[in-house]
Amino acid sequence: MQTMRSYAEDIDGGRSPSVSMLSEVAAARKITIVGGSIPEMVPASGQLFNTCCVVGPDGEIKAKHRKLHLFGIDIPRDITFRESDTFTAGQEPTVVDTDVGRIGIGICHDIRFPELAMLYRSRGAHLICYPSAFNMSTGQLLWDLMQKSRAVDNQVTFN
């Protein structure tokens, strides 16, 4: 996590190779892409966010979600990881209207909070996307549990 700052991209400032690539592909294929997550640097504040961009068929960013719930774990002799040591939590849930329907966006650990999914449902989301990278210690168990619990609410998730 200490090196994350060196990989961070200025999405709003137009200096994001990741978003440029997503925009080119979306425009060339005339598709919507949920692309994330990307370490985003906000130069004015120096803050780093874990960010997911939704890019429309015109290649333009339709929405940007900054991860709301930062992950932390401490399993002795296995893994210690605190996202909050590096990233700042986002402040707003993200729902975006696209050509494929209304999409709610979460990132990884956001899936553990059913209130977010319920909020997205109340705002008319047809689909909720959670780009994720779970660790090997707890990831498989957590992912299976989250899929089963969300399936009860008629939500679909993909590995």
N, C-alpha and C positions, 0 to 999 in steps of 0.2 A: 504494500500500500504506500510505502514511502516514495516510490518512484512514480506514482500515479500523476502527480503534478506535471511531470515532464511529458506525459502523454495527453494532457488535457487540451481541449480544443475550444476556441472562441466561436461558438455557434452564431451568436447574434452579430458578431463583428465580421462574419463572412469568411473566417479563416478556419474552416473545419473540413479537412480532407474527407472525413467520414460522411458528413452531410452532403458534400459535393458529389461523392460517388453515389449516394442514395438518390439524390436529385437527378443525376444523369440517367440512372437505370429506370427510375420511375417515369421520367419523361419519355425515354426511348421506348419503353414497353407499354406506356399509357396505363400504369397501374398505381395503386396506393401501396406504400411500404411503411410498415411499423418497424423502425430501425433503432435498435438500442440494445444495450445502453452504451452511452458515450461519456467519458469523463469530460465535463464541461467546465471551463474556466471563465469566470466573470472578471475581466481585468479591472474594472472600477473598484470592486470590493475585495478581489483576491480570493473569493470563495470558489470552491469546487463543488459541483453537483454531479450526481449520477443521473444522466438525462436520456430520455427516449424521444426521438422525433418521429412524427407522422408526416410523410411526404406524399403529396397528391400526384395524380397523373400529369399535371402540368410542371412537375419538378419543384414546386414551391412547398415550404414547410407549412402544414396546416395546423399543427399543434406541437407543443413541446412539453413533456412531462418530466418534472424533477422528482426523483424518488422521495416519497413521503416518510417511510419507515426505515430507518437505517439499522442494519444488522449488527448484532454483537453476540459473541459466544466465547466462553472460556471453559474448555474441557481439559482438566489437568493431564499432562503427558500426551495430549493429542493435538488440540488446536486452540489458539486464542486469536480472536479477530474482532476488531471494533471499527466498523465503517465510519463512525463518528469522529475517529481520530484524523480522518482525511476529508470526508465529505460533509457538506451542510445539507440538512433535510429540506426538501421542497415544502411549499406552504399551501399549494392548491391541488385539488383533484383535477383530473383532465378527462373531459369528454369531448369528442370531436365528430362532427358530421362528415362522412366521406361518401364516395361513390358506392361503397359496399355496405353502408349503413352507419349507424352511430356506434362509435367505439369508445370504451372506457380504457384508460391506460394505467397500469401499475408496473412497478419494476420489482422483480424477485421477491424480497421480503414483504412487500406490500400485500402479497397474497395471503399472509397470515391474519389479516384484519378484515373480517367479514363485513364490518361496517362500511368499508370502502366499496365493496362489491354491491352491497345493498343501496348505497348512495347512487352508484352508477345505474343500477336497475331503476331506481326511482327517477333518474334523469333520462330514462329511455334508451340506455345502451343496449344494442343488439348483440354485442360481442365485447368481451373484456380480454385484453392482451396483457400478459405479464412476462416480458422478456426476462430470462433468468439464468443464473449460473450458481447452482447450489454446491456447497462443499461436499466432499466425500464422506465426512463423518456423520452428518445428520441429514444430508440432502435427499437421499432416496426415501427414507422414512417420512420426512416432512412432505416431500412432493406427493407421495402416494396418499398420505392423509389429507392433504389440501385438495387433491383432485376429488377424492371421495366426498369430502364435506361440501365442496362447491357443487358437485353433481346433484346433490339434493335440491339445490336452488335453481336447477335447470341451466347451469352454466357449463360451458365446455372449455377444457384446458388441453393444451398439447405439450408433450415433452419435446 
